[in-house]
Amino acid sequence: MQRYALCTLLVFAALMVACSRSTPTNYYLLESRLTPVSAESLPGKSLRVAPVTVPEYLDRDGIVSRVGESTQLVVAQFHNWGEPLSHGVRRVTREVLTRP
């Protein structure tokens, strides 16, 4: 009888695990709402964007948000960056400063 109860419990547990779904993860990329700088305002020589460093508390997959005006930070569990944040900052800076 104990063996039957144990088998039933294991089958029930396996069914519960198989039926459960987790929340899908959403991925985001940085983008700029600024228009690219006009070619006339750029220097005649090439412009190079140096490597970008991001503070350690932001250097993670999950998007970090500040709660209101407080110093509390929240890391989103299912909203992640689609690329390392430092790469995104550099890419967007380059897009804004590149000649059209």
N, C-alpha and C positions, 0 to 999 in steps of 0.2 A: 504494500500500500504506500509506503514512504517513497519507493522508487517511482510509482505512478504520479504521486504528487510532485516530486522533484522534476520529472520529465514534463509535466503539465506547466509547472512554473517556468522552466527554461524555454518552452515553446512560446508561452505568453510573453516573456521578456524579449525574445527574439522578434516577435511580431510587433511589439511596442517600439523597439528600436528601428525596425524597418519602416514603420508607418510615420515616424516623426520626421519633420523637415526643419532645417534651420533657415533663418532669415537670409536671403541672398545678399551678398556683398556688392555694394555699388562702388565703382571706381571713377575718379575725377582727374582732370588735368587742369593746370593753371592756364588762364587766358587773360589777356589784357583787353580792356575796353577802350584803351587809348588808341588814337590813330597813329600810324607810324610817323616818325619825324620826317619832315620834308628834306629832300636831298640838298637843298640850298643851305639848310642850317647845319648840315654835318661837315666836319672838317674834310679837306681835300684828300687826306691820307686815310688809310684804313683805320678802323676803330676795332679794338679787341676787348672782349668782355672777359675779365679775369675770373678764376674759379670763385664760386660762391660758397660761403659757409653758412650753415643754418644752425641756430642754437640747438643744443642737445635735446631739450624738451620738445622741440618740433620735429626732430629727425626720427620719424617713425612712419609706419604705413598708415595708421589711422589719422584722420583729420583732427587737429586740435583746435578747440574753440574756447573763447573766454566767456564766462557766464556774466552777462550784464556788464556793470562797471566794476565788478569785484576782481580779485586776483585769482579766483578759482578757475581752473582749466578742466575741460572735459575732452576725453579722447573718444571719438566715435568708433564704435565696435564694427559696424557694417558699412562705413563710409571711408574708403581708403584712397590714397593717392595712386594714380596709375603709373607713376614714375617717381624716382627719388625727388624729394622736394627741392634740393639744391639744383638738380638738373632742370626742373621746371622753371625756377626763378631765372636761371641763366638763359634758357630757351626763350622765355617771354621777353626778357631784356633785349636779347639779340633781335627778336622779331620787331620790336618797337624801334630799334636803332638802325636797322638794315635799310639800305637804299631800295626804293621800289623799282 
